[in-house]
Amino acid sequence: GYVHEDLTLEVEIGQVYTIYSLKDENISYPGTVIGLGSRIVEIPSRLRKIETIKAYGREVLIEISKENTLLQNEKVSITQKLD
């Protein structure tokens, strides 16, 4: 996923977030940040809230359980940092 450029300083490796399915909000999993991109890049249009407006951010790799019911390449929301 990507985190908006204004929020890049708030994400660190090892932090845990809740990953929600955008198709079914009852499906969620804890996910751990395992990698961060090294630079700010343009967020792909299909992942933007408004596809026609360019947005920039940093790539974030989040690991979730292999036993999840999400579809491959399914859009998800990354929210609620867990302590």
N, C-alpha and C positions, 0 to 999 in steps of 0.2 A: 504494500500500500504506500501511500504518500501522506506526509504531514505538511500542511501549509507553511510557507516560509516564515510567517509570523510566529509559529509555534515550535520551530526546530530546536530551540534551546531547552524546551520542556521535556523532550524525549531522550531517554538514555538506555543503553543496553542493560538488560536485566529487569526493566520495569514490566509490570504485568497490567494488561488492559483487558476489557471485556470486548469480545468480537461478536457482533449481532448480525444475523442474516437480514438482508433488506427484503427478502420474500416473506419470511415468517419471523416476526420479532420475538416469538417464543423460543427460538433457537439461539442459544448463545454459548460461548466457550471462553475460558480464560486463555489469554495468549501472552507469551513472553517475547519482548523485543530481543532479537538475536543478531540484528545487523542494522547499520545505518549507512545510507549513501554518503559519499564524501563531498558532494556539492549540490547546489540548488539547480533543479532542472524543471522543464515544463511538464506539468502533470498531464498525462494522456487525456484527450478529450472525453473518452467514455467514462472516466473516473471523476470528472468535474461535476459540481452541482448544476451549473449552467454550461453546457457543452460549448457554446459559442464564445464564451469569455475565457481568455487565456488565464491560467493560474500556474503558479510556480511553487515548488516545495522540494522536500528531501525524501528520497525513497526510504521506507522503513520495512524491514523484514521481521515478521512476527510468526512465531511457532505456536501452533495449536495441536491438540491431541490428534493422533492419526485415526482415532475412532470417532471422528466427527461426521455429521450427516450433510455437510455443505457440499454443493456441487463444485466441480473444478471450474475455476474462473468465475464463480458466483460473486456478485457484488455484496460487500459487507460494510458495516459501520464499525469503526474502532472508537470506543468511548470508555468512560469511567475508569480512570487509573485506579488500580487496586493496590492497597498497601500491604 
